[in-house]
Amino acid sequence: MSFYLKFTDSMFIFQEKSYPNIPLLIDSNNVFVEPVCNYLRSLIVLNNLKSTTVKTYADHIANFFNYLELSETNFLNVLDSHI
């Protein structure tokens, strides 16, 4: 599968606090999928969800993006019929 997750380390600092283990979605070109990364980061940094919970969400999102890729559908063009 082309989409995969990487995780921040303790060097990721926001407002003087370290946030390790934030999942980040990477595409087949090794580029961050920014809307997804921003969403996952906000769940931990702003909404105070546990990184283990957000990792579960990220795993499902990565699986969905891989499904979209197999369906030759860009995530910006997802319709209800894809879900």
LORO-751859 format. One line per field, with one value per atom (N, C-alpha, C): residue number from 1; atom name; x, y, z. Coordinates in Angstrom, 1 decimal. Layout:
n NUM ...
atom CA ...
c1 X ...
c2 Y ...
c3 Z ...
END
This chain:
n 1 1 1 2 2 2 3 3 3 4 4 4 5 5 5 6 6 6 7 7 7 8 8 8 9 9 9 10 10 10 11 11 11 12 12 12 13 13 13 14 14 14 15 15 15 16 16 16 17 17 17 18 18 18 19 19 19 20 20 20 21 21 21 22 22 22 23 23 23 24 24 24 25 25 25 26 26 26 27 27 27 28 28 28 29 29 29 30 30 30 31 31 31 32 32 32 33 33 33 34 34 34 35 35 35 36 36 36 37 37 37 38 38 38 39 39 39 40 40 40 41 41 41 42 42 42 43 43 43 44 44 44 45 45 45 46 46 46 47 47 47 48 48 48 49 49 49 50 50 50 51 51 51 52 52 52 53 53 53 54 54 54 55 55 55 56 56 56 57 57 57 58 58 58 59 59 59 60 60 60 61 61 61 62 62 62 63 63 63 64 64 64 65 65 65 66 66 66 67 67 67 68 68 68 69 69 69 70 70 70 71 71 71 72 72 72 73 73 73 74 74 74 75 75 75 76 76 76 77 77 77 78 78 78 79 79 79 80 80 80 81 81 81 82 82 82 83 83 83
atom N CA C N CA C N CA C N CA C N CA C N CA C N CA C N CA C N CA C N CA C N CA C N CA C N CA C N CA C N CA C N CA C N CA C N CA C N CA C N CA C N CA C N CA C N CA C N CA C N CA C N CA C N CA C N CA C N CA C N CA C N CA C N CA C N CA C N CA C N CA C N CA C N CA C N CA C N CA C N CA C N CA C N CA C N CA C N CA C N CA C N CA C N CA C N CA C N CA C N CA C N CA C N CA C N CA C N CA C N CA C N CA C N CA C N CA C N CA C N CA C N CA C N CA C N CA C N CA C N CA C N CA C N CA C N CA C N CA C N CA C N CA C N CA C N CA C N CA C N CA C N CA C N CA C N CA C N CA C N CA C N CA C N CA C N CA C
c1 0.8 0.0 0.9 0.4 1.2 1.2 0.0 -0.1 0.4 1.1 1.6 1.7 1.9 2.0 3.5 3.8 5.0 4.6 5.5 5.1 6.1 5.6 6.5 7.3 8.4 9.2 9.1 9.9 9.8 10.3 10.9 11.4 10.2 9.0 7.9 7.4 7.5 7.2 6.1 5.0 4.0 3.7 3.8 3.6 4.4 5.6 6.6 6.3 5.5 5.2 5.6 6.2 6.5 5.3 5.2 4.1 4.7 5.2 5.7 4.5 4.7 3.7 2.5 2.6 1.4 1.6 0.5 0.6 0.5 1.3 1.3 1.1 0.2 -0.1 0.9 1.5 2.5 2.0 2.1 1.7 2.8 2.5 3.4 4.7 4.6 5.7 6.5 6.2 6.8 6.5 5.3 4.8 3.7 3.8 2.7 1.4 0.3 -1.1 -1.5 -1.3 -1.4 -2.8 -3.9 -5.2 -5.3 -4.9 -5.0 -4.0 -2.8 -1.8 -2.3 -2.8 -3.3 -4.5 -5.4 -6.5 -6.0 -5.1 -4.6 -3.9 -3.1 -2.3 -3.3 -4.3 -5.2 -6.0 -6.2 -6.9 -6.1 -4.8 -3.9 -3.6 -3.2 -2.7 -3.8 -4.9 -6.0 -7.1 -7.4 -8.6 -8.1 -6.8 -6.3 -6.6 -6.8 -7.0 -5.7 -5.8 -4.6 -4.0 -2.7 -2.1 -2.5 -2.7 -3.2 -4.5 -5.4 -6.7 -6.6 -5.8 -5.6 -4.9 -4.0 -3.3 -4.4 -5.3 -6.4 -7.2 -7.5 -8.1 -7.2 -6.0 -5.0 -4.9 -4.9 -4.8 -6.0 -7.2 -8.4 -8.3 -7.9 -7.7 -6.7 -5.6 -4.6 -5.2 -5.9 -6.6 -7.6 -8.3 -9.3 -8.6 -7.5 -6.7 -6.1 -5.7 -5.2 -6.3 -7.5 -8.7 -9.0 -8.9 -9.2 -8.1 -6.9 -5.9 -6.1 -6.5 -6.8 -8.0 -8.9 -10.1 -9.8 -8.6 -8.1 -9.0 -9.2 -10.0 -9.1 -9.0 -8.3 -9.2 -8.6 -9.4 -10.2 -9.7 -10.5 -11.8 -11.9 -13.1 -14.0 -13.9 -14.6 -16.1 -16.9 -18.4 -19.0 -20.2 -20.9 -20.8 -20.8 -20.7 -19.4 -18.3 -17.0 -17.0 -17.9 -17.9 -18.7
c2 -1.2 0.0 1.2 2.3 3.5 4.5 4.5 5.5 4.8 5.5 4.9 6.0 5.6 6.6 6.7 7.9 8.2 8.9 8.9 9.5 10.6 11.6 12.7 12.1 12.7 12.3 13.4 13.3 14.3 15.6 15.7 17.0 17.9 17.3 18.1 18.9 20.2 21.1 22.1 22.2 23.2 23.9 25.2 26.1 25.5 25.3 24.8 23.5 22.6 21.3 20.3 19.2 18.1 17.2 16.9 16.0 14.9 13.8 12.7 11.8 11.0 10.0 10.5 11.7 12.2 11.5 10.8 10.2 11.2 10.9 11.8 10.9 11.2 10.4 10.8 9.8 10.1 9.4 10.0 9.4 8.6 8.1 7.3 8.1 9.4 10.3 10.7 10.1 10.5 12.0 12.4 13.8 13.7 14.6 14.6 14.9 14.3 14.6 15.7 16.9 18.0 18.1 18.0 18.1 17.0 15.8 14.8 15.0 15.3 15.6 16.7 17.8 18.9 18.4 17.6 17.1 16.2 15.3 14.4 15.1 16.1 16.9 17.7 18.2 19.0 18.2 16.9 16.1 15.9 15.8 15.7 17.0 18.0 19.2 20.1 20.2 21.1 20.4 19.2 18.5 17.6 17.4 16.6 15.2 14.6 13.2 12.4 11.2 10.4 10.0 9.9 9.5 8.1 7.3 5.9 5.9 6.8 6.9 7.5 8.5 9.2 8.2 7.4 6.4 5.4 5.0 4.2 4.9 6.2 6.9 7.0 7.3 7.4 6.1 5.0 3.7 3.5 3.9 3.8 4.7 5.9 6.9 6.4 5.9 5.4 4.2 3.3 2.3 2.8 3.8 4.4 5.1 5.8 6.4 5.4 4.2 3.2 2.6 2.5 2.0 3.0 4.3 5.3 5.2 5.0 4.8 3.7 2.5 1.4 1.6 2.5 2.8 4.0 4.4 5.5 6.8 7.1 8.2 9.2 10.4 11.4 11.7 11.9 12.1 13.4 14.3 15.6 15.4 14.2 13.9 12.8 12.5 11.5 11.8 10.9 11.0 10.0 10.2 9.3 7.9 7.6 6.3 5.6 6.3 5.8 5.3 5.7 5.4 4.2
c3 0.0 0.0 0.0 -0.6 -0.8 0.3 1.0 2.1 3.4 4.2 5.4 6.5 7.7 8.8 9.3 9.7 10.4 11.7 12.7 13.9 14.4 15.0 15.5 16.7 17.0 18.1 19.2 20.2 21.3 20.9 19.7 19.2 18.7 18.5 18.0 19.2 19.2 20.3 19.8 20.6 20.3 21.6 21.6 22.8 24.0 23.7 24.8 25.4 24.7 25.2 24.1 24.5 23.5 23.2 22.0 21.5 20.7 21.3 20.5 20.1 19.1 18.7 18.0 17.4 16.6 15.3 14.8 13.5 12.4 11.3 10.1 8.9 8.0 6.9 5.7 5.1 4.0 2.8 1.6 0.4 -0.3 -1.5 -2.2 -2.7 -2.7 -3.1 -1.9 -0.7 0.5 0.9 0.6 0.9 2.0 2.9 3.9 3.3 3.7 3.2 4.3 3.9 4.9 5.6 4.9 5.6 6.6 6.3 7.3 8.5 8.2 9.2 10.1 9.6 10.4 11.3 10.7 11.5 12.7 12.4 13.4 14.5 14.1 15.0 15.9 15.3 16.1 17.2 16.8 17.8 19.1 18.9 20.1 20.8 20.0 20.5 21.0 20.3 20.6 21.4 21.0 21.6 22.8 23.0 24.1 24.1 22.9 22.8 23.0 23.4 23.6 22.3 22.2 20.9 20.5 21.4 21.1 20.4 20.9 20.2 18.8 18.7 17.4 16.4 16.9 16.1 15.5 16.3 15.7 14.6 14.8 13.8 12.5 12.7 11.6 10.8 11.5 10.9 9.9 10.4 9.5 8.4 8.6 7.5 6.5 6.9 6.0 5.1 5.8 5.0 4.0 4.4 3.5 2.3 2.5 1.5 0.5 1.1 0.2 -0.6 -0.1 -0.8 -2.0 -1.6 -2.7 -3.8 -3.4 -4.4 -5.3 -4.7 -5.5 -6.5 -6.0 -6.8 -7.8 -7.8 -8.6 -8.4 -7.1 -6.7 -5.8 -6.2 -5.4 -4.2 -3.0 -1.8 -1.9 -2.8 -2.9 -3.7 -4.4 -5.2 -4.6 -3.3 -2.7 -2.7 -3.1 -3.0 -2.0 -1.7 -0.7 -1.2 -2.5 -3.0 -2.7 -2.4 -2.1 -0.6 0.2 1.6 1.9
END
